Amino acid sequence: MRGSPHADPGKGVFETMLVLDGRPVELDAHMERLAASLASLFGAELPGQAKAESIERASTVSLGKLRVTVAPGAGGRMETEVSTTEIGPEQVFPPPSRGISLRSFVVEGGLGAHKWADRRLLERVAATAATGEVPLLVDADGSALEAARGSVFLAGQGWLATPPADGRILPGISRRQAIEVARGEGIETREQGLTLADLRHGEVFLAGSVRGIEPVRSLDGVELAPQGTVSKRVAAGLRRRWLPVPQGEAAVVAAGGRRDGRPAG
């Protein structure tokens, strides 16, 4: 079992994903990453029931999030826990009016490339932030790493940048897809080191597996640039991949097959 300076590996690893109309979004990609973490950390395979149980639990949820946790159990067996939580439509691909505030915290070396179930460090830093602020992890060398609930991106005129997956951050699935969408749109996209100063001089957004693209309004109390063309194009492209509804319709319309606020059929 490989350890972490910031988490108890005995609590295992987990994945969280959006559930839309009973369907876990990007389930295969999340299962693949979970399996890779289990193999790397514990030399174990993903329990056979994990995917089937996830599909079953999600089937009764119109709009929500699904969490799959796998941890070492008695006798060396890997145990699976699956839970779902309903969420509001305003949380999925939120508009600029619901932009968030980030507060930076130094976490030397970052949280690493695995999604640890032990979230005590994040809970501690979140407790010291102001109400509504989301922690942004920064390495001791000043490198911006990732937010507590998503990968961080900096957008400029016709370009996009995000910190490299160099072992200090989670190689996010929504991060990878946002990069793919941007490159498909012809947007120059770079994986490079970013500092807090860099982020304060551009437009910032998060990419997460539940909220999608989430605008960032401020960083450490400093107002940031408003949402621009690049992030709008990336959000629209990722939304098309995730939500089987026309662009412009609210996410809740997709849940339960509703259109115009009325049940379908």
Backbone as numpy.savetxt, mean C-alpha at the origin, in Angstrom:
# Nx Ny Nz CAx CAy CAz Cx Cy Cz
15.00 -18.99 11.10 14.16 -17.80 11.10 15.04 -16.55 11.10
14.84 -15.67 10.13 15.60 -14.44 10.05 14.91 -13.34 10.84
15.70 -12.60 11.60 15.14 -11.58 12.46 15.10 -10.21 11.81
14.62 -9.25 12.57 14.55 -7.85 12.15 14.80 -7.00 13.38
15.56 -5.90 13.24 15.77 -5.03 14.39 14.53 -4.27 14.81
13.50 -4.28 13.96 12.31 -3.49 14.24 11.04 -4.31 14.44
11.13 -5.62 14.34 9.92 -6.43 14.44 10.26 -7.82 14.97
9.28 -8.43 15.60 9.40 -9.80 16.09 8.97 -10.74 14.97
9.91 -11.47 14.35 9.53 -12.35 13.24 8.58 -13.46 13.66
8.54 -13.77 14.95 7.64 -14.81 15.43 6.17 -14.49 15.22
5.88 -13.21 15.01 4.49 -12.81 14.75 4.11 -12.97 13.28
5.10 -13.31 12.45 4.82 -13.62 11.06 4.79 -12.41 10.15
4.24 -12.63 8.97 4.13 -11.59 7.94 2.69 -11.58 7.43
2.33 -10.51 6.75 0.94 -10.40 6.30 0.84 -9.65 4.99
-0.33 -9.73 4.40 -0.68 -8.98 3.20 -2.05 -8.34 3.42
-2.22 -7.14 2.90 -3.51 -6.46 2.94 -3.87 -6.03 1.52
-5.13 -6.22 1.17 -5.54 -5.86 -0.19 -6.99 -5.39 -0.20
-7.33 -4.67 -1.24 -8.68 -4.18 -1.43 -9.61 -5.34 -1.82
-10.84 -5.28 -1.30 -11.88 -6.22 -1.72 -12.98 -5.42 -2.39
-13.31 -5.80 -3.59 -14.32 -5.10 -4.36 -15.33 -6.09 -4.92
-16.59 -5.92 -4.51 -17.65 -6.80 -4.97 -17.31 -8.27 -4.75
-16.76 -8.57 -3.56 -16.42 -9.94 -3.19 -15.15 -10.47 -3.81
-14.38 -9.60 -4.46 -13.16 -10.02 -5.17 -11.94 -9.36 -4.55
-10.97 -10.16 -4.06 -9.72 -9.55 -3.58 -8.90 -9.06 -4.77
-8.60 -7.78 -4.78 -7.89 -7.18 -5.90 -6.41 -7.58 -5.87
-5.92 -8.08 -7.00 -4.52 -8.51 -7.15 -4.15 -9.61 -6.15
-5.08 -10.54 -5.93 -4.86 -11.61 -4.95 -3.62 -12.44 -5.29
-3.46 -12.83 -6.54 -2.32 -13.68 -6.91 -0.98 -13.00 -6.60
-0.89 -11.71 -6.91 0.35 -10.99 -6.66 0.65 -10.94 -5.16
-0.37 -10.74 -4.35 -0.16 -10.71 -2.90 0.22 -12.08 -2.36
-0.40 -13.13 -2.88 -0.05 -14.48 -2.44 1.39 -14.82 -2.82
1.81 -14.37 -4.00 3.19 -14.64 -4.43 4.20 -13.94 -3.52
3.91 -12.70 -3.16 4.84 -11.98 -2.28 4.85 -12.60 -0.88
3.69 -13.02 -0.41 3.62 -13.67 0.90 4.40 -14.97 0.89
4.26 -15.75 -0.17 5.00 -17.00 -0.29 6.50 -16.76 -0.33
6.93 -15.70 -1.02 8.35 -15.39 -1.11 8.91 -15.01 0.26
8.14 -14.25 1.04 8.59 -13.88 2.38 8.70 -15.09 3.29
7.72 -15.97 3.21 7.76 -17.17 4.06 8.96 -18.05 3.72
9.25 -18.18 2.43 10.40 -18.99 2.03 11.71 -18.36 2.50
11.82 -17.04 2.36 13.04 -16.34 2.74 13.25 -16.30 4.24
12.18 -16.07 4.99 12.31 -15.86 6.44 12.29 -17.16 7.24
11.45 -18.09 6.82 11.21 -19.29 7.62 11.54 -20.59 6.90
11.90 -20.49 5.61 12.11 -21.71 4.85 10.84 -22.53 4.75
9.68 -21.83 4.72 8.38 -22.50 4.74 7.59 -22.15 3.49
6.62 -23.01 3.19 5.73 -22.76 2.06 4.46 -22.07 2.54
3.82 -21.37 1.62 2.53 -20.76 1.91 1.51 -21.86 2.20
0.82 -21.81 3.34 -0.19 -22.84 3.63 -1.20 -22.97 2.50
-1.53 -24.19 2.17 -2.38 -24.46 1.02 -3.75 -23.81 1.09
-4.25 -23.59 2.31 -5.60 -23.04 2.43 -5.64 -21.53 2.38
-4.49 -20.86 2.37 -4.46 -19.40 2.49 -5.24 -18.71 1.37
-5.01 -19.11 0.13 -5.69 -18.45 -0.98 -7.18 -18.78 -0.97
-7.54 -20.04 -0.78 -8.94 -20.42 -0.79 -9.71 -19.73 0.34
-9.10 -19.65 1.50 -9.76 -19.00 2.63 -9.92 -17.51 2.37
-8.95 -16.91 1.72 -9.04 -15.49 1.39 -10.20 -15.23 0.43
-10.33 -16.07 -0.58 -11.42 -15.92 -1.54 -12.77 -16.09 -0.85
-12.86 -17.07 0.04 -14.12 -17.32 0.75 -14.50 -16.14 1.65
-13.53 -15.63 2.41 -13.82 -14.54 3.33 -14.18 -13.26 2.58
-13.58 -13.04 1.44 -13.86 -11.83 0.67 -15.21 -11.88 -0.03
-15.75 -13.07 -0.24 -16.94 -13.23 -1.08 -18.17 -12.51 -0.54
-18.20 -12.21 0.75 -19.38 -11.56 1.33 -19.18 -10.05 1.53
-18.04 -9.53 1.07 -17.72 -8.12 1.28 -17.90 -7.33 -0.02
-18.69 -6.27 0.03 -18.88 -5.43 -1.16 -17.69 -4.51 -1.38
-17.30 -3.80 -0.33 -16.17 -2.90 -0.42 -15.43 -2.94 0.92
-14.20 -3.38 0.91 -13.47 -3.50 2.16 -12.02 -3.86 1.93
-11.37 -4.28 3.00 -9.99 -4.73 2.89 -9.85 -6.09 3.53
-8.96 -6.87 3.00 -8.71 -8.23 3.48 -7.28 -8.32 3.97
-7.09 -8.93 5.13 -5.75 -9.11 5.69 -5.49 -10.60 5.86
-4.35 -11.06 5.35 -3.93 -12.45 5.47 -2.61 -12.46 6.24
-2.62 -13.10 7.41 -1.42 -13.19 8.24 -0.99 -14.64 8.35
0.28 -14.90 8.15 0.84 -16.25 8.30 2.00 -16.16 9.29
1.95 -17.00 10.32 2.97 -16.95 11.37 3.32 -18.36 11.83
4.53 -18.54 12.39 4.90 -19.86 12.92 3.98 -20.25 14.07
3.56 -21.51 14.06 2.69 -22.00 15.13 3.30 -23.18 15.85
2.48 -23.89 16.57 2.94 -25.05 17.33 3.49 -26.11 16.39
4.57 -26.74 16.82 5.15 -27.82 16.03 5.81 -27.37 14.75
6.08 -26.08 14.63 6.74 -25.59 13.44 5.83 -25.38 12.25
4.53 -25.61 12.43 3.58 -25.40 11.33 3.30 -23.92 11.16
3.03 -23.52 9.93 2.65 -22.15 9.65 1.13 -22.03 9.76
0.69 -21.06 10.54 -0.74 -20.87 10.77 -1.23 -19.62 10.04
-2.43 -19.72 9.50 -3.00 -18.64 8.70 -4.19 -18.02 9.42
-4.26 -16.70 9.38 -5.42 -15.97 9.90 -5.87 -14.98 8.83
-7.15 -15.03 8.49 -7.71 -14.15 7.47 -8.84 -13.34 8.07
-8.83 -12.04 7.84 -9.90 -11.17 8.36 -10.27 -10.14 7.30
-11.48 -9.62 7.40 -11.95 -8.57 6.49 -12.54 -7.42 7.29
-12.46 -6.24 6.71 -13.03 -5.04 7.32 -13.68 -4.22 6.23
-14.90 -3.78 6.44 -15.55 -2.93 5.46 -14.98 -1.52 5.53
-14.89 -0.86 4.37 -14.39 0.51 4.31 -15.36 1.35 3.50
-15.20 2.68 3.61 -16.05 3.58 2.86 -15.49 3.86 1.48
-16.34 4.18 0.52 -15.87 4.44 -0.86 -14.93 5.62 -0.96
-15.03 6.57 -0.01 -14.16 7.74 -0.04 -12.70 7.39 0.25
-12.44 6.18 0.75 -11.08 5.78 1.05 -10.34 5.19 -0.15
-11.06 4.88 -1.21 -10.46 4.25 -2.38 -10.25 5.29 -3.48
-8.99 5.47 -3.92 -8.62 6.51 -4.86 -9.22 7.85 -4.42
-8.85 8.31 -3.22 -9.45 9.54 -2.67 -9.08 10.77 -3.52
-9.97 11.75 -3.57 -9.71 12.97 -4.34 -8.73 13.88 -3.59
-8.21 14.91 -4.26 -7.27 15.83 -3.61 -7.83 16.46 -2.34
-9.13 16.65 -2.29 -9.74 17.24 -1.09 -9.56 16.37 0.14
-9.24 15.09 -0.07 -8.98 14.18 1.05 -7.49 13.84 1.14
-6.66 14.73 0.63 -5.22 14.53 0.71 -4.75 14.43 2.15
-3.70 13.67 2.38 -3.24 13.39 3.73 -2.01 14.23 4.09
-1.68 14.24 5.38 -0.48 14.89 5.88 0.51 13.83 6.34
1.77 13.98 5.95 2.83 13.07 6.37 3.67 13.72 7.46
4.15 12.89 8.39 5.09 13.34 9.42 6.28 12.41 9.40
7.48 12.96 9.21 8.67 12.12 9.05 9.20 11.62 10.39
9.69 10.39 10.38 10.30 9.74 11.54 11.51 8.95 11.06
12.60 9.03 11.81 13.80 8.28 11.45 13.68 6.84 11.96
13.81 5.90 11.04 13.87 4.47 11.37 15.10 3.93 10.65
16.17 3.76 11.38 17.44 3.39 10.77 17.34 2.06 10.03
17.70 2.08 8.75 17.64 0.88 7.94 16.27 0.56 7.39
15.25 1.32 7.81 13.88 1.05 7.36 13.32 -0.24 7.93
12.14 -0.59 7.48 11.49 -1.81 7.95 11.88 -3.04 7.14
12.58 -2.83 6.02 13.01 -3.97 5.23 12.01 -4.38 4.18
12.31 -5.50 3.52 11.55 -5.93 2.34 10.39 -6.86 2.64
10.09 -7.07 3.93 8.97 -7.95 4.29 7.92 -7.18 5.07
6.67 -7.59 4.92 5.58 -6.90 5.60 5.31 -7.59 6.93
6.05 -7.14 7.95 5.98 -7.78 9.26 4.62 -7.56 9.92
4.11 -8.62 10.54 2.85 -8.51 11.28 3.04 -7.72 12.57
4.25 -7.70 13.09 4.55 -6.91 14.28 4.66 -5.44 13.87
3.63 -4.67 14.16 3.57 -3.27 13.75 3.81 -2.32 14.92
4.41 -2.79 16.00 4.56 -1.97 17.20 5.36 -0.71 16.94
6.40 -0.79 16.12 7.19 0.41 15.83 6.32 1.46 15.15
5.56 1.05 14.15 4.69 2.00 13.46 3.63 2.55 14.39
3.12 1.73 15.28 2.13 2.21 16.24 2.74 3.25 17.18
4.00 3.04 17.57 4.65 4.00 18.46 4.86 5.34 17.77
5.36 5.31 16.53 5.60 6.58 15.86 4.28 7.27 15.53
3.26 6.51 15.18 1.96 7.10 14.88 1.38 7.78 16.11
1.65 7.22 17.29 1.12 7.78 18.53 1.72 9.15 18.83
2.91 9.43 18.30 3.55 10.72 18.55 3.21 11.75 17.47
2.55 11.33 16.41 2.16 12.25 15.35 0.84 12.93 15.72
0.56 14.03 15.06 -0.71 14.71 15.29 -1.85 13.87 14.72
-3.04 14.13 15.20 -4.21 13.40 14.73 -4.34 13.51 13.21
-4.44 12.38 12.56 -4.61 12.36 11.11 -3.33 12.31 10.31
-2.19 12.52 10.97 -0.92 12.46 10.24 -0.48 11.01 10.04
0.08 10.73 8.88 0.56 9.40 8.53 2.09 9.40 8.61
2.69 8.44 9.32 4.16 8.41 9.42 4.83 8.16 8.07
5.91 8.92 7.84 6.79 8.72 6.70 8.14 8.29 7.26
8.60 7.11 6.90 9.86 6.59 7.44 11.04 7.14 6.65
12.04 7.59 7.39 13.24 8.17 6.81 14.44 7.46 7.43
15.43 7.08 6.60 16.62 6.42 7.13 17.52 7.45 7.82
18.50 6.93 8.56 19.41 7.81 9.28 20.22 8.70 8.35
20.39 8.28 7.10 21.14 9.10 6.14 20.28 10.17 5.48
19.03 10.28 5.90 18.13 11.29 5.35 17.31 10.83 4.17
17.45 9.58 3.76 16.68 9.06 2.63 15.23 8.82 3.02
14.31 9.37 2.24 12.90 9.07 2.42 12.67 7.64 1.94
11.96 6.84 2.73 11.78 5.43 2.40 10.36 5.10 1.96
9.45 5.08 2.90 8.06 4.73 2.59 7.16 5.24 3.69
5.88 5.34 3.41 4.92 5.74 4.43 4.37 4.50 5.11
3.71 4.72 6.23 3.18 3.60 7.00 2.14 2.80 6.23
1.52 3.42 5.23 0.49 2.70 4.48 0.64 2.80 2.97
1.86 3.01 2.51 2.04 3.02 1.07 3.43 3.46 0.64
3.73 3.19 -0.61 4.99 3.63 -1.22 4.88 5.10 -1.58
5.99 5.82 -1.47 5.97 7.26 -1.73 6.50 7.56 -3.13
5.83 8.50 -3.79 6.21 8.94 -5.13 6.30 10.46 -5.17
7.24 10.94 -5.97 7.40 12.37 -6.23 7.17 12.60 -7.72
6.29 13.53 -8.04 5.95 13.80 -9.44 6.34 15.22 -9.82
6.82 15.36 -11.06 7.14 16.67 -11.61 6.55 16.80 -12.99
7.04 17.73 -13.77 6.51 17.97 -15.11 6.94 16.85 -16.05
6.06 15.87 -16.26 6.34 14.78 -17.18 7.21 13.67 -16.63
7.48 13.66 -15.30 8.32 12.61 -14.74 7.82 12.17 -13.38
8.33 11.02 -12.96 7.91 10.42 -11.70 9.13 9.74 -11.08
9.28 9.84 -9.75 10.40 9.21 -9.06 9.91 8.55 -7.78
10.55 7.45 -7.41 10.21 6.73 -6.18 11.48 6.08 -5.63
11.60 5.94 -4.31 12.80 5.32 -3.75 13.00 3.90 -4.28
14.25 3.47 -4.45 14.51 2.13 -4.99 14.17 1.04 -3.99
13.81 -0.13 -4.49 13.56 -1.30 -3.64 14.91 -1.94 -3.35
15.64 -1.34 -2.42 17.02 -1.75 -2.13 17.15 -2.55 -0.85
16.04 -3.11 -0.38 16.06 -3.90 0.84 15.61 -3.14 2.06
15.47 -1.81 1.94 15.02 -1.01 3.08 13.52 -0.78 3.08
12.87 -1.02 1.94 11.44 -0.78 1.83 10.73 -2.03 1.33
9.43 -2.06 1.55 8.61 -3.13 1.02 8.47 -2.95 -0.49
8.75 -3.97 -1.29 8.54 -3.86 -2.73 7.04 -3.94 -3.03
6.37 -2.82 -2.84 4.91 -2.79 -2.91 4.34 -3.22 -4.25
3.23 -3.91 -4.20 2.56 -4.34 -5.42 1.96 -3.15 -6.13
1.32 -2.26 -5.39 0.78 -1.05 -6.00 1.91 -0.14 -6.49
3.07 -0.18 -5.81 4.24 0.57 -6.26 4.65 0.09 -7.64
4.80 -1.23 -7.79 5.21 -1.80 -9.08 4.19 -1.47 -10.17
2.91 -1.57 -9.83 1.88 -1.32 -10.83 1.82 0.15 -11.22
2.05 1.05 -10.25 2.06 2.48 -10.56 3.20 2.79 -11.52
4.35 2.16 -11.30 5.49 2.34 -12.21 5.14 1.82 -13.61
4.51 0.65 -13.67 4.12 0.08 -14.96 3.13 1.00 -15.68
2.15 1.51 -14.95 1.16 2.41 -15.54 1.84 3.66 -16.08
2.72 4.25 -15.26 3.40 5.49 -15.67 4.22 5.27 -16.94
4.98 4.19 -16.97 5.81 3.93 -18.15 4.95 3.65 -19.37
3.81 2.97 -19.14 2.89 2.74 -20.25 2.28 4.02 -20.79
2.22 5.04 -19.93 1.69 6.34 -20.33 2.77 7.23 -20.95
4.00 6.70 -21.02 5.08 7.48 -21.58 5.68 8.49 -20.61
5.41 8.30 -19.32 5.95 9.19 -18.29 7.34 8.69 -17.90
8.31 9.56 -17.92 9.66 9.19 -17.48 9.61 8.80 -16.01
10.01 7.58 -15.70 9.89 7.06 -14.34 11.24 6.57 -13.85
11.64 7.06 -12.67 12.95 6.73 -12.12 12.82 6.15 -10.72
13.63 5.15 -10.42 13.77 4.65 -9.06 15.08 5.20 -8.53
15.00 6.12 -7.60 16.19 6.83 -7.14 16.00 7.29 -5.70
17.11 7.61 -5.04 17.04 8.13 -3.70 16.35 9.47 -3.66
15.51 9.67 -2.63 14.80 10.93 -2.45 15.00 11.40 -1.01
15.15 12.69 -0.83 15.28 13.27 0.50 13.99 14.02 0.85
13.90 14.43 2.12 12.75 15.24 2.52 12.72 16.54 1.75
13.91 17.12 1.48 13.96 18.36 0.70 13.40 18.14 -0.70
13.72 17.00 -1.31 13.16 16.69 -2.63 11.64 16.67 -2.58
11.11 16.00 -1.57 9.65 15.85 -1.48 8.96 17.19 -1.24
9.62 18.09 -0.53 9.00 19.39 -0.24 8.93 20.29 -1.47
9.65 19.94 -2.52 9.69 20.78 -3.71 8.97 20.16 -4.90
8.02 19.29 -4.62 7.26 18.69 -5.71 5.93 18.17 -5.25
5.27 17.47 -6.13 3.98 16.85 -5.81 4.23 15.43 -5.30
3.59 15.07 -4.21 3.83 13.77 -3.58 2.51 13.00 -3.49
2.60 11.70 -3.73 1.44 10.84 -3.49 1.92 9.48 -3.02
1.00 8.73 -2.42 1.28 7.37 -1.98 0.58 6.39 -2.91
1.16 5.21 -3.02 0.51 4.10 -3.73 0.37 2.95 -2.74
-0.85 2.56 -2.45 -1.10 1.50 -1.50 -2.11 0.51 -2.03
-2.13 -0.68 -1.44 -2.95 -1.77 -1.98 -4.41 -1.72 -1.56
-4.79 -0.76 -0.75 -6.20 -0.58 -0.40 -6.72 0.74 -0.96
-5.98 1.81 -0.76 -6.44 3.13 -1.19 -6.07 3.47 -2.62
-5.17 2.73 -3.22 -4.72 3.07 -4.57 -3.78 4.25 -4.52
-4.03 5.26 -5.34 -3.22 6.48 -5.35 -3.85 7.48 -4.39
-3.03 7.94 -3.43 -3.53 8.83 -2.38 -2.72 10.13 -2.36
-3.35 11.26 -2.66 -2.62 12.53 -2.68 -2.10 12.90 -1.29
-0.94 13.56 -1.27 -0.35 14.05 -0.02 -0.43 15.57 -0.02
-1.04 16.10 1.01 -1.27 17.55 1.09 -0.09 18.29 1.73
0.52 17.67 2.77 1.61 18.37 3.47 2.61 17.36 4.02
3.81 17.86 4.29 4.89 17.07 4.87 5.53 17.87 5.99
5.47 17.33 7.20 6.02 18.01 8.38 5.50 19.44 8.49
4.22 19.61 8.17 3.58 20.91 8.30 3.77 21.84 7.13
4.55 21.43 6.13 4.79 22.25 4.94 3.81 21.84 3.84
3.06 22.78 3.32 2.13 22.49 2.24 2.89 22.10 0.98
2.42 21.07 0.30 3.07 20.59 -0.92 2.29 21.02 -2.16
2.88 20.78 -3.30 2.24 21.14 -4.57 0.94 20.36 -4.73
-0.08 20.96 -5.32 -1.35 20.26 -5.52 -1.23 19.16 -6.56
-2.25 18.31 -6.61 -2.25 17.20 -7.56 -2.14 17.72 -8.98
-1.23 17.11 -9.75 -1.00 17.54 -11.12 -1.35 16.47 -12.14
-0.97 16.72 -13.38 -1.34 15.84 -14.48 -0.75 14.44 -14.34
0.52 14.35 -13.92 1.17 13.04 -13.85 0.46 12.12 -12.88
0.22 12.59 -11.67 -0.43 11.72 -10.68 -1.86 11.39 -11.09
-2.54 12.31 -11.74 -3.90 12.03 -12.21 -3.88 10.91 -13.25
-2.89 10.93 -14.13 -2.80 9.89 -15.16 -2.46 8.54 -14.53
-1.56 8.54 -13.56 -1.21 7.29 -12.89 -2.40 6.75 -12.11
-3.12 7.64 -11.41 -4.30 7.21 -10.65 -5.36 6.64 -11.58
-5.58 7.30 -12.72 -6.59 6.82 -13.66 -6.21 5.46 -14.23
-4.93 5.28 -14.55 -4.49 4.00 -15.10 -4.57 2.87 -14.10
-4.16 3.13 -12.85 -4.25 2.09 -11.83 -5.69 1.78 -11.50
-6.51 2.79 -11.49 -7.94 2.59 -11.22 -8.57 1.68 -12.27
-8.19 1.87 -13.52 -8.73 1.02 -14.59 -8.32 -0.44 -14.39
-7.12 -0.66 -13.85 -6.66 -2.03 -13.60 -7.43 -2.69 -12.46
-7.81 -1.89 -11.49 -8.43 -2.43 -10.28 -9.95 -2.47 -10.31
-10.56 -1.41 -10.83 -12.01 -1.24 -10.69 -12.71 -1.43 -12.02
-13.61 -2.41 -12.10 -14.30 -2.70 -13.36 -15.48 -1.76 -13.60
-15.23 -0.46 -13.50 -16.27 0.54 -13.77 -15.64 1.65 -14.60
-16.44 2.39 -15.37 -15.89 3.47 -16.18 -15.24 4.55 -15.32
-14.21 5.18 -15.88 -13.56 6.29 -15.19 -14.59 7.37 -14.88
-14.55 7.90 -13.68 -15.49 8.94 -13.29 -16.56 8.44 -12.34
-16.82 7.14 -12.30 -17.78 6.60 -11.36 -17.09 6.32 -10.03
-17.81 6.53 -8.95 -17.26 6.27 -7.63 -17.02 4.79 -7.43
-16.05 4.45 -6.56 -15.73 3.05 -6.32 -16.92 2.29 -5.78
-17.75 2.96 -4.99 -18.90 2.27 -4.40 -19.86 1.78 -5.46
-19.86 2.40 -6.64 -20.73 1.96 -7.72 -20.37 0.53 -8.13
-19.07 0.24 -8.11 -18.63 -1.09 -8.50 -19.02 -2.14 -7.48
-19.04 -1.76 -6.21 -19.36 -2.72 -5.16 -20.81 -3.14 -5.27
-21.03 -4.42 -5.39 -22.39 -4.94 -5.50 -23.01 -4.73 -6.85
-22.23 -4.28 -7.85 -22.77 -4.11 -9.19 -23.74 -2.97 -9.31
-23.62 -1.93 -8.45 -24.59 -0.84 -8.47 -24.18 0.23 -9.48
-25.17 0.83 -10.07 -24.97 1.99 -10.94 -26.05 3.02 -10.62
-25.64 4.29 -10.68 -26.56 5.40 -10.38 -27.18 5.27 -9.00
-26.41 4.60 -8.08 -26.87 4.50 -6.71 -27.95 3.47 -6.47
-28.35 2.70 -7.52 -29.40 1.71 -7.37 -28.83 0.30 -7.58
-29.41 -0.72 -6.92 -28.93 -2.08 -7.14 -29.08 -2.48 -8.60
-28.05 -3.16 -9.10 -28.12 -3.63 -10.48 -29.09 -4.78 -10.60
-29.72 -4.89 -11.76 -30.60 -6.00 -12.05 -31.94 -5.87 -11.43
